[in-house]
Amino acid sequence: MKHENVIGILDVFTPDITLEKFNDFYLVMPFMGTDLSKIMKHEKLTEDRIQFLVYQMLKGLKYIHSSGIIHRDLKPGNLAVNEDCELKILDFGLARHTDSEMTGYVVTRWYRAPEVILNWMHYTQTDLDQLTEIMKITGTPTQDFVQKLQSQDAKNYIKSLPKVQKKDFASILKYANPLAVNLLEKMLVLDAEKRITAAEALMHPYFEPIHDPEEEIEAEKYDDTFDNMDLPLDEWKRITYKEILNFNPPQTSESKETAV
């Protein structure tokens, strides 16, 4: 990942001088200072800062998604922010190449996407409560949406729910910027196929004052050569060691975020 709004690697190294002794390695990443979760606990964000933070988040997501990768655990604690309000998406421990087997178990509950819950077979009461809360706002889904679900349990569950109409977002968010409300309404659509994409969201009028198409870049396709290889542990160790020795740190001018 090489994008200003996605965490990158500045360096990777090992203190072990031979393959036989190779046991540890270290990843060096930009120093960011804090995350959005901590900021939100301590201060009320202004409209300008919200707009700038969400814009950066979407730029990072457009880049990630264009490479065929989804994050799955996007939440305030995984959005690093520095003192200049510059944002980077962190923690790709749960990221994976897009497929239909997204498991819901590991994702932080309140930020779990509805499609992650619905594609996960092992429901708990908490997950069903979470879906019910989501549908109080989005309304219960259409028959088209239900047919697309892979899990029969999910289909049965949704069919059992009382029909709920979609809420008017403007009546819930009475004091918010109308453009922000309009954007949220397009983002919080239950059917992922009908939901606004990160790339489309960047072109929404809400971001018109700060929109810069040259910064909204796409990624090269993710190289998944090694993803499904079944190799012995020693071979993985050899490949990893070689990768570390061949790593070329990016040529960047030293800044306050890297000079720690």
Disulfide bonds with the S-S distance in Angstrom:
none
